[in-house]
Amino acid sequence: MKRNARGFTLMELMVVIVIVAILAAVAVPLYINYVKDAQRTEAKGAIGAIITGEQTYFQRAVADGQSAPTFTATVALLHVDLTDVSQNWTFTVTNASATGFTVTANGIPNRPTDGLVVQCIFARGVDPKWSEQ
């Protein structure tokens, strides 16, 4: 009597499950790192827009004939559109002076960017210094 067996044995199914679990164990951490890198890149783009706004603000102060033009610590004065990134990031400008400033992007709690920090120290005539956590 011949038996036509169809389907997979338990051993074959277990081998497939183990292979899928190994692939998932490798892929998930890589995916999470890619997502965090993308979020940091989003913050860097917004910081770049703030830097451009700061430079424009400074140049307007020079053109207006201010005796001691400085950068500003008030992001609203820069007229930079941050609506797309403001859902995940808050931006602050500190140490604003005539020679430079620091821009910090902090991830908003309970959002995908929670705990992430991207910072740029800008000084006139020097390359910006970036740091990220």
C-alpha positions as CSV (number, residue, x, y, z in Angstrom):
1,M,0.0,0.0,0.0
2,K,1.4,3.3,-1.1
3,R,1.0,6.4,0.9
4,N,1.2,9.8,-0.9
5,A,2.5,12.1,1.8
6,R,2.0,15.8,1.2
7,G,3.3,18.7,3.2
8,F,6.3,19.2,5.4
9,T,7.7,17.3,8.3
10,L,8.0,18.9,11.7
11,M,11.8,18.9,11.4
12,E,11.6,20.8,8.1
13,L,9.3,23.4,9.6
14,M,11.6,23.8,12.7
15,V,14.6,24.4,10.4
16,V,12.8,27.1,8.5
17,I,11.7,28.8,11.7
18,V,15.3,28.8,13.0
19,I,16.6,30.3,9.7
20,V,13.9,33.0,9.8
21,A,14.7,33.8,13.4
22,I,18.4,34.1,12.7
23,L,17.7,36.5,9.8
24,A,15.3,38.6,11.9
25,A,17.9,38.8,14.7
26,V,20.4,40.3,12.3
27,A,18.0,42.4,10.3
28,V,16.0,44.2,13.0
29,P,19.0,45.9,14.7
30,L,20.3,47.0,11.3
31,Y,16.8,48.4,10.4
32,I,16.6,50.3,13.7
33,N,20.0,51.9,13.1
34,Y,19.0,52.9,9.6
35,V,15.8,54.6,10.9
36,K,17.9,56.5,13.6
37,D,20.3,57.6,10.9
38,A,17.5,58.9,8.8
39,Q,16.0,60.8,11.7
40,R,19.4,62.4,12.5
41,T,19.8,63.3,8.8
42,E,16.4,65.0,9.0
43,A,17.6,67.0,12.0
44,K,20.8,67.9,10.2
45,G,18.9,69.3,7.3
46,A,16.8,71.5,9.6
47,I,19.9,72.7,11.4
48,G,21.4,73.5,8.0
49,A,18.3,75.7,7.3
50,I,18.7,77.4,10.7
51,I,22.4,78.1,9.9
52,T,21.4,79.7,6.6
53,G,18.8,81.7,8.4
54,E,21.3,82.9,11.0
55,Q,23.8,83.9,8.3
56,T,21.1,85.9,6.5
57,Y,20.1,87.5,9.8
58,F,23.7,88.5,10.4
59,Q,24.1,89.9,6.9
60,R,20.9,91.9,7.2
61,A,22.3,93.4,10.5
62,V,25.5,94.3,8.7
63,A,23.6,95.8,5.7
64,D,21.4,97.8,8.1
65,G,24.6,99.4,9.5
66,Q,24.5,98.0,13.0
67,S,27.7,98.8,14.8
68,A,28.0,95.3,16.4
69,P,26.0,92.8,14.4
70,T,25.3,89.4,16.2
71,F,23.6,86.2,15.5
72,T,20.3,85.6,17.2
73,A,19.1,83.1,19.8
74,T,15.5,83.4,18.7
75,V,14.6,80.9,16.0
76,A,11.4,82.7,15.1
77,L,13.4,85.7,13.9
78,L,15.1,83.6,11.3
79,H,11.9,83.0,9.2
80,V,12.8,79.3,8.7
81,D,10.0,76.9,7.9
82,L,10.4,74.0,10.4
83,T,6.8,72.7,10.3
84,D,7.7,69.3,8.8
85,V,10.4,68.5,11.3
86,S,8.8,70.1,14.4
87,Q,6.7,67.0,14.9
88,N,9.8,65.1,15.9
89,W,12.4,67.7,16.9
90,T,12.7,70.9,19.0
91,F,15.4,73.3,18.0
92,T,17.3,75.8,20.2
93,V,20.0,78.3,19.4
94,T,22.4,79.1,22.2
95,N,25.7,81.0,22.7
96,A,24.7,83.5,19.9
97,S,27.3,86.2,19.6
98,A,29.1,88.1,16.9
99,T,31.4,85.2,16.2
100,G,29.0,82.2,16.2
101,F,26.3,80.1,17.8
102,T,25.3,76.6,18.7
103,V,22.2,74.9,17.3
104,T,20.8,71.8,19.1
105,A,18.0,69.5,17.9
106,N,16.4,67.4,20.7
107,G,14.1,64.5,19.9
108,I,10.6,65.0,21.3
109,P,9.6,62.5,24.0
110,N,7.3,59.7,23.0
111,R,8.1,60.2,19.4
112,P,10.5,58.1,17.2
113,T,13.2,60.6,17.9
114,D,13.0,60.3,21.7
115,G,16.4,60.5,23.2
116,L,18.2,61.6,20.0
117,V,20.3,64.8,20.1
118,V,22.0,66.5,17.1
119,Q,24.2,69.6,17.7
120,C,26.1,71.9,15.5
121,I,28.6,74.5,16.7
122,F,29.0,77.2,14.1
123,A,31.8,79.8,14.2
124,R,32.4,82.3,11.4
125,G,35.4,81.3,9.2
126,V,35.6,77.8,10.6
127,D,33.9,74.5,9.5
128,P,30.9,73.6,11.6
129,K,31.4,71.0,14.3
130,W,28.7,68.3,14.4
131,S,27.9,65.9,17.2
132,E,25.1,63.4,17.6
133,Q,23.8,61.1,20.3
